[in-house]
Amino acid sequence: MKKSFLIFAIATMSFSLHAQTEQTYTQMFDSLFNNVSYSTATSGIVYDRVICFSNIRQTTDTCSYSRFIQAYSELNRAVVNPSVNQEFSMETNDLRESLKNIPYIPIGIINAQYDSIDIS
């Protein structure tokens, strides 16, 4: 009994220590690529800085409300130079709030250019 309690206590402490040093994916990406200059990103967005859940690189003619919001959020978080790219000045929560009372979005267009890192 004491042995299992000791193992549980050590495991709990190691998880709490690990949680204090966690970084977001974007922070980890920026720390790994800190020698890469973002000034060559002519669009002001480096899309590889965020984890892609919306699969924005796949072109479709329709998408769901949640995928639209997710794609906007990813592009908003990937902005590296706001002075170059001002299209994503609205925060995702503000966009979600402004669309809250609308039952559907008849047309939503995200016309954006972004840069990716070529690792090949």
CYANA upper distance limits for C-alpha pairs under 8 A (distance plus 0.5 A):
  1 MET  CA      5 PHE  CA      6.79
  2 LYS  CA      6 LEU  CA      6.60
  3 LYS  CA      7 ILE  CA      6.75
  4 SER  CA      8 PHE  CA      6.61
  5 PHE  CA      9 ALA  CA      6.60
  6 LEU  CA     10 ILE  CA      6.70
  7 ILE  CA     11 ALA  CA      6.61
  8 PHE  CA     12 THR  CA      6.60
  9 ALA  CA     13 MET  CA      6.72
 10 ILE  CA     14 SER  CA      6.69
 11 ALA  CA     15 PHE  CA      6.80
 12 THR  CA     16 SER  CA      6.78
 13 MET  CA     17 LEU  CA      6.65
 14 SER  CA     18 HIS  CA      6.63
 15 PHE  CA     19 ALA  CA      6.61
 16 SER  CA     20 GLN  CA      7.09
 17 LEU  CA     21 THR  CA      7.60
 18 HIS  CA     22 GLU  CA      7.07
 23 GLN  CA     27 GLN  CA      6.39
 23 GLN  CA     28 MET  CA      6.57
 24 THR  CA     28 MET  CA      6.73
 25 TYR  CA     29 PHE  CA      6.54
 25 TYR  CA     49 ARG  CA      7.80
 25 TYR  CA     50 VAL  CA      6.97
 25 TYR  CA     51 ILE  CA      7.60
 26 THR  CA     30 ASP  CA      6.59
 26 THR  CA     49 ARG  CA      5.63
 26 THR  CA     50 VAL  CA      6.18
 27 GLN  CA     31 SER  CA      6.64
 28 MET  CA     32 LEU  CA      6.70
 29 PHE  CA     33 PHE  CA      6.59
 29 PHE  CA     49 ARG  CA      6.46
 30 ASP  CA     34 ASN  CA      6.02
 30 ASP  CA     49 ARG  CA      7.86
 38 TYR  CA     44 GLY  CA      8.41
 38 TYR  CA     46 VAL  CA      8.42
 38 TYR  CA     80 VAL  CA      7.45
 38 TYR  CA     81 ASN  CA      8.48
 41 ALA  CA     45 ILE  CA      7.20
 41 ALA  CA     46 VAL  CA      7.36
 41 ALA  CA    114 TYR  CA      8.48
 41 ALA  CA    115 ASP  CA      6.56
 42 THR  CA     84 VAL  CA      8.24
 42 THR  CA    115 ASP  CA      8.11
 43 SER  CA     84 VAL  CA      7.25
 43 SER  CA     85 ASN  CA      6.97
 43 SER  CA    113 GLN  CA      6.32
 43 SER  CA    114 TYR  CA      5.92
 43 SER  CA    115 ASP  CA      7.03
 44 GLY  CA     79 VAL  CA      6.31
 44 GLY  CA     80 VAL  CA      5.99
 44 GLY  CA     81 ASN  CA      5.16
 44 GLY  CA     82 PRO  CA      7.15
 44 GLY  CA     83 SER  CA      8.38
 44 GLY  CA     84 VAL  CA      5.91
 44 GLY  CA     85 ASN  CA      5.83
 44 GLY  CA    114 TYR  CA      7.63
 44 GLY  CA    115 ASP  CA      8.33
 45 ILE  CA     75 LEU  CA      7.65
 45 ILE  CA     78 ALA  CA      5.93
 45 ILE  CA     79 VAL  CA      4.80
 45 ILE  CA     80 VAL  CA      6.02
 45 ILE  CA     81 ASN  CA      7.47
 45 ILE  CA     85 ASN  CA      7.87
 45 ILE  CA    113 GLN  CA      8.09
 45 ILE  CA    114 TYR  CA      5.45
 45 ILE  CA    115 ASP  CA      6.43
 46 VAL  CA     78 ALA  CA      6.04
 46 VAL  CA     79 VAL  CA      6.97
 46 VAL  CA     80 VAL  CA      7.16
 46 VAL  CA    114 TYR  CA      6.48
 46 VAL  CA    115 ASP  CA      5.35
 46 VAL  CA    116 SER  CA      6.12
 46 VAL  CA    117 ILE  CA      8.08
 47 TYR  CA     74 GLU  CA      8.19
 47 TYR  CA     75 LEU  CA      7.18
 47 TYR  CA     78 ALA  CA      5.85
 47 TYR  CA     79 VAL  CA      8.40
 47 TYR  CA    114 TYR  CA      6.62
 47 TYR  CA    115 ASP  CA      6.57
 47 TYR  CA    116 SER  CA      6.14
 48 ASP  CA     78 ALA  CA      7.95
 48 ASP  CA    116 SER  CA      6.26
 48 ASP  CA    117 ILE  CA      7.20
 49 ARG  CA     77 ARG  CA      8.46
 49 ARG  CA     78 ALA  CA      6.09
 50 VAL  CA     74 GLU  CA      6.81
 50 VAL  CA     77 ARG  CA      7.43
 50 VAL  CA     78 ALA  CA      6.55
 51 ILE  CA     74 GLU  CA      8.15
 52 CYS  CA     56 ILE  CA      8.06
 52 CYS  CA     74 GLU  CA      7.56
 53 PHE  CA     70 GLN  CA      7.78
 53 PHE  CA     71 ALA  CA      8.37
 54 SER  CA     67 ARG  CA      6.05
 54 SER  CA     68 PHE  CA      8.29
 54 SER  CA     70 GLN  CA      6.32
 54 SER  CA     71 ALA  CA      5.85
 55 ASN  CA     71 ALA  CA      8.27
 56 ILE  CA     71 ALA  CA      6.74
 63 CYS  CA     67 ARG  CA      6.79
 63 CYS  CA     68 PHE  CA      7.15
 64 SER  CA     68 PHE  CA      6.77
 65 TYR  CA     69 ILE  CA      6.83
 65 TYR  CA    104 TYR  CA      8.18
 65 TYR  CA    105 ILE  CA      7.78
 66 SER  CA     70 GLN  CA      6.54
 67 ARG  CA     71 ALA  CA      6.49
 68 PHE  CA     72 TYR  CA      6.76
 68 PHE  CA    108 GLY  CA      8.16
 69 ILE  CA     73 SER  CA      6.57
 69 ILE  CA     92 THR  CA      7.72
 69 ILE  CA     95 LEU  CA      8.42
 69 ILE  CA     96 ARG  CA      7.80
 70 GLN  CA     74 GLU  CA      6.64
 71 ALA  CA     75 LEU  CA      6.80
 72 TYR  CA     76 ASN  CA      6.52
 72 TYR  CA     88 PHE  CA      8.30
 72 TYR  CA     92 THR  CA      7.65
 72 TYR  CA    110 ILE  CA      7.91
 73 SER  CA     77 ARG  CA      6.67
 73 SER  CA     91 GLU  CA      8.37
 73 SER  CA     92 THR  CA      6.11
 74 GLU  CA     78 ALA  CA      6.64
 75 LEU  CA     79 VAL  CA      7.04
 75 LEU  CA     88 PHE  CA      7.93
 76 ASN  CA     88 PHE  CA      5.89
 76 ASN  CA     89 SER  CA      8.09
 76 ASN  CA     91 GLU  CA      7.93
 76 ASN  CA     92 THR  CA      8.18
 79 VAL  CA     85 ASN  CA      7.85
 81 ASN  CA     85 ASN  CA      7.02
 82 PRO  CA     86 GLN  CA      6.19
 82 PRO  CA     89 SER  CA      8.36
 90 MET  CA     94 ASP  CA      6.95
 90 MET  CA     95 LEU  CA      7.15
 91 GLU  CA     95 LEU  CA      6.91
 92 THR  CA     96 ARG  CA      6.62
 93 ASN  CA     97 GLU  CA      6.55
 94 ASP  CA     98 SER  CA      6.62
 95 LEU  CA     99 LEU  CA      6.79
 96 ARG  CA    100 LYS  CA      6.48
